[in-house]
C-alpha cells in the first residue's frame, strides 16, 4: 500500500516539475483518436549491381548503369564485378 502512495507522490512531483518547466498540463487519461497511418515505400528499379564475394556476398544496386571505364576500374582496383539485371 505504501508503494502506491509513494508512486502517486512521485507522479505529482513530476507533474509539478513539468508545469514549472513550462511543459503544461499532462493528461495521462487521454487516448489517441487517430488510426495509425500507412506509409508505402516503393523500391526504385535497378539496372544492375556490383557484387563483392559473388551473388551471395555484398551487392549494391544502381538505377543507372555506370560507363565502361567505371565498371572496368571497379573490377581491376576493387574486385567488384558489375552484373546486369536479368
N, CA, C and O atoms as a GROMACS GRO file, in nm:
protein
  344
    1UNK      N    1   0.082  -0.118   0.000
    1UNK     CA    2   0.000   0.000   0.000
    1UNK      C    3   0.087   0.125   0.000
    1UNK      O    4   0.054   0.225  -0.064
    2UNK      N    5   0.198   0.120   0.073
    2UNK     CA    6   0.286   0.235   0.081
    2UNK      C    7   0.348   0.266  -0.055
    2UNK      O    8   0.370   0.382  -0.088
    3UNK      N    9   0.377   0.162  -0.132
    3UNK     CA   10   0.441   0.184  -0.262
    3UNK      C   11   0.349   0.259  -0.358
    3UNK      O   12   0.396   0.341  -0.437
    4UNK      N   13   0.218   0.232  -0.352
    4UNK     CA   14   0.125   0.303  -0.440
    4UNK      C   15   0.116   0.450  -0.404
    4UNK      O   16   0.111   0.536  -0.492
    5UNK      N   17   0.114   0.480  -0.275
    5UNK     CA   18   0.109   0.620  -0.236
    5UNK      C   19   0.240   0.691  -0.271
    5UNK      O   20   0.239   0.809  -0.307
    6UNK      N   21   0.351   0.620  -0.260
    6UNK     CA   22   0.479   0.679  -0.297
    6UNK      C   23   0.485   0.705  -0.447
    6UNK      O   24   0.536   0.808  -0.491
    7UNK      N   25   0.432   0.612  -0.527
    7UNK     CA   26   0.427   0.630  -0.672
    7UNK      C   27   0.341   0.750  -0.706
    7UNK      O   28   0.376   0.829  -0.794
    8UNK      N   29   0.229   0.765  -0.637
    8UNK     CA   30   0.140   0.876  -0.662
    8UNK      C   31   0.208   1.008  -0.626
    8UNK      O   32   0.195   1.107  -0.699
    9UNK      N   33   0.281   1.010  -0.516
    9UNK     CA   34   0.352   1.131  -0.476
    9UNK      C   35   0.462   1.166  -0.578
    9UNK      O   36   0.481   1.283  -0.610
   10UNK      N   37   0.532   1.064  -0.626
   10UNK     CA   38   0.635   1.088  -0.728
   10UNK      C   39   0.574   1.142  -0.856
   10UNK      O   40   0.632   1.229  -0.921
   11UNK      N   41   0.457   1.091  -0.894
   11UNK     CA   42   0.388   1.138  -1.013
   11UNK      C   43   0.345   1.284  -0.996
   11UNK      O   44   0.357   1.363  -1.090
   12UNK      N   45   0.295   1.318  -0.879
   12UNK     CA   46   0.254   1.456  -0.852
   12UNK      C   47   0.376   1.548  -0.858
   12UNK      O   48   0.368   1.658  -0.914
   13UNK      N   49   0.489   1.506  -0.802
   13UNK     CA   50   0.612   1.586  -0.807
   13UNK      C   51   0.657   1.606  -0.952
   13UNK      O   52   0.700   1.714  -0.990
   14UNK      N   53   0.647   1.499  -1.032
   14UNK     CA   54   0.686   1.507  -1.172
   14UNK      C   55   0.597   1.603  -1.247
   14UNK      O   56   0.646   1.682  -1.328
   15UNK      N   57   0.467   1.599  -1.222
   15UNK     CA   58   0.374   1.690  -1.289
   15UNK      C   59   0.400   1.834  -1.249
   15UNK      O   60   0.393   1.924  -1.333
   16UNK      N   61   0.429   1.857  -1.121
   16UNK     CA   62   0.460   1.992  -1.075
   16UNK      C   63   0.588   2.043  -1.140
   16UNK      O   64   0.597   2.160  -1.178
   17UNK      N   65   0.687   1.956  -1.151
   17UNK     CA   66   0.813   1.993  -1.215
   17UNK      C   67   0.789   2.030  -1.362
   17UNK      O   68   0.845   2.128  -1.411
   18UNK      N   69   0.706   1.952  -1.431
   18UNK     CA   70   0.676   1.980  -1.572
   18UNK      C   71   0.604   2.113  -1.587
   18UNK      O   72   0.631   2.188  -1.682
   19UNK      N   73   0.512   2.144  -1.496
   19UNK     CA   74   0.442   2.272  -1.502
   19UNK      C   75   0.538   2.387  -1.479
   19UNK      O   76   0.527   2.490  -1.546
   20UNK      N   77   0.632   2.373  -1.386
   20UNK     CA   78   0.730   2.476  -1.360
   20UNK      C   79   0.822   2.495  -1.482
   20UNK      O   80   0.866   2.606  -1.510
   21UNK      N   81   0.850   2.387  -1.553
   21UNK     CA   82   0.937   2.396  -1.669
   21UNK      C   83   0.864   2.449  -1.791
   21UNK      O   84   0.926   2.470  -1.895
   22UNK      N   85   0.733   2.470  -1.781
   22UNK     CA   86   0.656   2.524  -1.892
   22UNK      C   87   0.606   2.420  -1.990
   22UNK      O   88   0.572   2.453  -2.103
   23UNK      N   89   0.600   2.296  -1.946
   23UNK     CA   90   0.553   2.191  -2.035
   23UNK      C   91   0.401   2.178  -2.031
   23UNK      O   92   0.345   2.102  -2.111
   24UNK      N   93   0.335   2.248  -1.942
   24UNK     CA   94   0.189   2.246  -1.937
   24UNK      C   95   0.134   2.125  -1.866
   24UNK      O   96   0.207   2.046  -1.807
   25UNK      N   97   0.004   2.113  -1.874
   25UNK     CA   98  -0.064   2.002  -1.808
   25UNK      C   99  -0.046   1.873  -1.886
   25UNK      O  100  -0.045   1.873  -2.009
   26UNK      N  101  -0.032   1.766  -1.813
   26UNK     CA  102  -0.020   1.634  -1.873
   26UNK      C  103  -0.146   1.556  -1.838
   26UNK      O  104  -0.180   1.541  -1.721
   27UNK      N  105  -0.214   1.509  -1.940
   27UNK     CA  106  -0.334   1.430  -1.919
   27UNK      C  107  -0.300   1.285  -1.948
   27UNK      O  108  -0.285   1.245  -2.064
   28UNK      N  109  -0.287   1.205  -1.842
   28UNK     CA  110  -0.250   1.065  -1.860
   28UNK      C  111  -0.367   0.979  -1.903
   28UNK      O  112  -0.347   0.863  -1.940
   29UNK      N  113  -0.488   1.031  -1.900
   29UNK     CA  114  -0.605   0.954  -1.937
   29UNK      C  115  -0.648   0.978  -2.081
   29UNK      O  116  -0.748   0.922  -2.125
   30UNK      N  117  -0.575   1.060  -2.156
   30UNK     CA  118  -0.614   1.090  -2.293
   30UNK      C  119  -0.583   0.969  -2.383
   30UNK      O  120  -0.488   0.894  -2.359
   31UNK      N  121  -0.664   0.954  -2.484
   31UNK     CA  122  -0.644   0.847  -2.581
   31UNK      C  123  -0.625   0.909  -2.718
   31UNK      O  124  -0.674   1.018  -2.746
   32UNK      N  125  -0.555   0.839  -2.803
   32UNK     CA  126  -0.532   0.887  -2.939
   32UNK      C  127  -0.648   0.839  -3.025
   32UNK      O  128  -0.676   0.719  -3.032
   33UNK      N  129  -0.715   0.933  -3.089
   33UNK     CA  130  -0.833   0.901  -3.169
   33UNK      C  131  -0.797   0.866  -3.313
   33UNK      O  132  -0.876   0.802  -3.383
   34UNK      N  133  -0.678   0.906  -3.359
   34UNK     CA  134  -0.643   0.886  -3.499
   34UNK      C  135  -0.593   0.743  -3.522
   34UNK      O  136  -0.517   0.690  -3.441
   35UNK      N  137  -0.636   0.682  -3.631
   35UNK     CA  138  -0.583   0.548  -3.663
   35UNK      C  139  -0.438   0.562  -3.712
   35UNK      O  140  -0.401   0.668  -3.761
   36UNK      N  141  -0.359   0.459  -3.701
   36UNK     CA  142  -0.221   0.468  -3.748
   36UNK      C  143  -0.217   0.487  -3.899
   36UNK      O  144  -0.296   0.426  -3.972
   37UNK      N  145  -0.126   0.570  -3.945
   37UNK     CA  146  -0.115   0.595  -4.088
   37UNK      C  147  -0.031   0.486  -4.153
   37UNK      O  148   0.054   0.424  -4.090
   38UNK      N  149  -0.057   0.464  -4.280
   38UNK     CA  150   0.015   0.363  -4.356
   38UNK      C  151   0.100   0.434  -4.460
   38UNK      O  152   0.046   0.506  -4.544
   39UNK      N  153   0.229   0.416  -4.455
   39UNK     CA  154   0.321   0.480  -4.548
   39UNK      C  155   0.386   0.371  -4.633
   39UNK      O  156   0.458   0.286  -4.581
   40UNK      N  157   0.361   0.375  -4.762
   40UNK     CA  158   0.413   0.273  -4.852
   40UNK      C  159   0.539   0.328  -4.920
   40UNK      O  160   0.536   0.436  -4.978
   41UNK      N  161   0.646   0.252  -4.913
   41UNK     CA  162   0.772   0.291  -4.977
   41UNK      C  163   0.792   0.202  -5.098
   41UNK      O  164   0.786   0.079  -5.087
   42UNK      N  165   0.817   0.264  -5.213
   42UNK     CA  166   0.842   0.185  -5.333
   42UNK      C  167   0.992   0.173  -5.355
   42UNK      O  168   1.067   0.269  -5.332
   43UNK      N  169   1.035   0.058  -5.397
   43UNK     CA  170   1.175   0.034  -5.424
   43UNK      C  171   1.203   0.076  -5.567
   43UNK      O  172   1.132   0.032  -5.658
   44UNK      N  173   1.305   0.159  -5.591
   44UNK     CA  174   1.334   0.202  -5.728
   44UNK      C  175   1.384   0.085  -5.813
   44UNK      O  176   1.446  -0.008  -5.763
   45UNK      N  177   1.354   0.093  -5.941
   45UNK     CA  178   1.402  -0.010  -6.034
   45UNK      C  179   1.552   0.004  -6.051
   45UNK      O  180   1.603   0.115  -6.060
   46UNK      N  181   1.623  -0.108  -6.054
   46UNK     CA  182   1.766  -0.103  -6.076
   46UNK      C  183   1.800  -0.171  -6.208
   46UNK      O  184   1.731  -0.262  -6.252
   47UNK      N  185   1.911  -0.124  -6.269
   47UNK     CA  186   1.952  -0.179  -6.398
   47UNK      C  187   2.063  -0.282  -6.383
   47UNK      O  188   2.090  -0.360  -6.474
   48UNK      N  189   2.126  -0.282  -6.268
   48UNK     CA  190   2.234  -0.377  -6.243
   48UNK      C  191   2.292  -0.353  -6.106
   48UNK      O  192   2.244  -0.269  -6.030
   49UNK      N  193   2.399  -0.429  -6.075
   49UNK     CA  194   2.457  -0.418  -5.942
   49UNK      C  195   2.601  -0.465  -5.942
   49UNK      O  196   2.643  -0.544  -6.026
   50UNK      N  197   2.676  -0.414  -5.844
   50UNK     CA  198   2.811  -0.462  -5.817
   50UNK      C  199   2.802  -0.565  -5.706
   50UNK      O  200   2.725  -0.550  -5.611
   51UNK      N  201   2.881  -0.670  -5.721
   51UNK     CA  202   2.885  -0.773  -5.617
   51UNK      C  203   3.029  -0.796  -5.572
   51UNK      O  204   3.120  -0.803  -5.653
   52UNK      N  205   3.046  -0.806  -5.442
   52UNK     CA  206   3.174  -0.839  -5.384
   52UNK      C  207   3.154  -0.971  -5.310
   52UNK      O  208   3.078  -0.978  -5.214
   53UNK      N  209   3.222  -1.074  -5.355
   53UNK     CA  210   3.207  -1.205  -5.293
   53UNK      C  211   3.103  -1.291  -5.362
   53UNK      O  212   3.046  -1.380  -5.300
   54UNK      N  213   3.076  -1.266  -5.490
   54UNK     CA  214   2.978  -1.345  -5.564
   54UNK      C  215   2.836  -1.299  -5.537
   54UNK      O  216   2.814  -1.196  -5.474
   55UNK      N  217   2.740  -1.376  -5.584
   55UNK     CA  218   2.598  -1.339  -5.569
   55UNK      C  219   2.549  -1.348  -5.424
   55UNK      O  220   2.452  -1.282  -5.388
   56UNK      N  221   2.616  -1.428  -5.342
   56UNK     CA  222   2.574  -1.439  -5.202
   56UNK      C  223   2.647  -1.340  -5.113
   56UNK      O  224   2.621  -1.334  -4.992
   57UNK      N  225   2.739  -1.261  -5.171
   57UNK     CA  226   2.816  -1.164  -5.094
   57UNK      C  227   2.742  -1.031  -5.082
   57UNK      O  228   2.619  -1.027  -5.082
   58UNK      N  229   2.818  -0.924  -5.073
   58UNK     CA  230   2.766  -0.789  -5.057
   58UNK      C  231   2.740  -0.730  -5.194
   58UNK      O  232   2.832  -0.723  -5.275
   59UNK      N  233   2.617  -0.688  -5.222
   59UNK     CA  234   2.580  -0.632  -5.351
   59UNK      C  235   2.520  -0.493  -5.334
   59UNK      O  236   2.449  -0.467  -5.237
   60UNK      N  237   2.551  -0.403  -5.430
   60UNK     CA  238   2.497  -0.267  -5.432
   60UNK      C  239   2.430  -0.247  -5.567
   60UNK      O  240   2.495  -0.259  -5.671
   61UNK      N  241   2.300  -0.215  -5.567
   61UNK     CA  242   2.225  -0.196  -5.690
   61UNK      C  243   2.227  -0.049  -5.732
   61UNK      O  244   2.234   0.040  -5.647
   62UNK      N  245   2.222  -0.025  -5.863
   62UNK     CA  246   2.223   0.109  -5.920
   62UNK      C  247   2.104   0.129  -6.011
   62UNK      O  248   2.058   0.035  -6.078
   63UNK      N  249   2.053   0.253  -6.014
   63UNK     CA  250   1.942   0.287  -6.105
   63UNK      C  251   1.994   0.318  -6.245
   63UNK      O  252   1.921   0.300  -6.343
   64UNK      N  253   2.118   0.363  -6.255
   64UNK     CA  254   2.178   0.398  -6.384
   64UNK      C  255   2.307   0.319  -6.401
   64UNK      O  256   2.388   0.309  -6.308
   65UNK      N  257   2.326   0.264  -6.518
   65UNK     CA  258   2.444   0.181  -6.544
   65UNK      C  259   2.569   0.271  -6.555
   65UNK      O  260   2.569   0.367  -6.632
   66UNK      N  261   2.675   0.239  -6.480
   66UNK     CA  262   2.799   0.317  -6.490
   66UNK      C  263   2.864   0.295  -6.628
   66UNK      O  264   2.840   0.194  -6.693
   67UNK      N  265   2.944   0.391  -6.669
   67UNK     CA  266   3.009   0.375  -6.800
   67UNK      C  267   3.115   0.265  -6.794
   67UNK      O  268   3.149   0.216  -6.686
   68UNK      N  269   3.166   0.227  -6.910
   68UNK     CA  270   3.257   0.112  -6.918
   68UNK      C  271   3.385   0.135  -6.837
   68UNK      O  272   3.439   0.041  -6.780
   69UNK      N  273   3.433   0.261  -6.832
   69UNK     CA  274   3.556   0.290  -6.759
   69UNK      C  275   3.537   0.268  -6.609
   69UNK      O  276   3.622   0.208  -6.544
   70UNK      N  277   3.427   0.316  -6.554
   70UNK     CA  278   3.399   0.296  -6.412
   70UNK      C  279   3.383   0.147  -6.379
   70UNK      O  280   3.434   0.099  -6.277
   71UNK      N  281   3.312   0.075  -6.465
   71UNK     CA  282   3.294  -0.069  -6.440
   71UNK      C  283   3.427  -0.143  -6.443
   71UNK      O  284   3.452  -0.230  -6.361
   72UNK      N  285   3.513  -0.106  -6.540
   72UNK     CA  286   3.644  -0.171  -6.553
   72UNK      C  287   3.732  -0.139  -6.433
   72UNK      O  288   3.796  -0.229  -6.378
   73UNK      N  289   3.738  -0.013  -6.391
   73UNK     CA  290   3.822   0.027  -6.278
   73UNK      C  291   3.772  -0.034  -6.146
   73UNK      O  292   3.853  -0.070  -6.060
   74UNK      N  293   3.642  -0.046  -6.130
   74UNK     CA  294   3.588  -0.111  -6.010
   74UNK      C  295   3.632  -0.257  -6.003
   74UNK      O  296   3.663  -0.309  -5.896
   75UNK      N  297   3.635  -0.323  -6.119
   75UNK     CA  298   3.676  -0.463  -6.120
   75UNK      C  299   3.827  -0.477  -6.100
   75UNK      O  300   3.871  -0.564  -6.024
   76UNK      N  301   3.905  -0.392  -6.167
   76UNK     CA  302   4.051  -0.402  -6.158
   76UNK      C  303   4.102  -0.359  -6.021
   76UNK      O  304   4.185  -0.428  -5.961
   77UNK      N  305   4.052  -0.246  -5.971
   77UNK     CA  306   4.105  -0.189  -5.846
   77UNK      C  307   4.044  -0.251  -5.721
   77UNK      O  308   4.115  -0.278  -5.624
   78UNK      N  309   3.913  -0.273  -5.722
   78UNK     CA  310   3.845  -0.318  -5.601
   78UNK      C  311   3.797  -0.463  -5.607
   78UNK      O  312   3.764  -0.523  -5.504
   79UNK      N  313   3.793  -0.519  -5.726
   79UNK     CA  314   3.746  -0.656  -5.740
   79UNK      C  315   3.595  -0.668  -5.742
   79UNK      O  316   3.541  -0.777  -5.726
   80UNK      N  317   3.526  -0.556  -5.763
   80UNK     CA  318   3.379  -0.557  -5.769
   80UNK      C  319   3.336  -0.582  -5.912
   80UNK      O  320   3.381  -0.513  -6.004
   81UNK      N  321   3.250  -0.679  -5.931
   81UNK     CA  322   3.207  -0.717  -6.066
   81UNK      C  323   3.066  -0.666  -6.093
   81UNK      O  324   2.976  -0.682  -6.011
   82UNK      N  325   3.048  -0.603  -6.211
   82UNK     CA  326   2.918  -0.550  -6.249
   82UNK      C  327   2.832  -0.661  -6.310
   82UNK      O  328   2.879  -0.737  -6.394
   83UNK      N  329   2.706  -0.670  -6.266
   83UNK     CA  330   2.612  -0.767  -6.323
   83UNK      C  331   2.488  -0.690  -6.367
   83UNK      O  332   2.430  -0.613  -6.290
   84UNK      N  333   2.449  -0.712  -6.494
   84UNK     CA  334   2.325  -0.653  -6.543
   84UNK      C  335   2.206  -0.725  -6.486
   84UNK      O  336   2.211  -0.844  -6.456
   85UNK      N  337   2.098  -0.651  -6.470
   85UNK     CA  338   1.974  -0.712  -6.420
   85UNK      C  339   1.921  -0.807  -6.528
   85UNK      O  340   1.911  -0.770  -6.645
   86UNK      N  341   1.887  -0.927  -6.488
   86UNK     CA  342   1.837  -1.024  -6.587
   86UNK      C  343   1.700  -1.071  -6.549
   86UNK      O  344   1.641  -1.153  -6.619
   0.00000   0.00000   0.00000
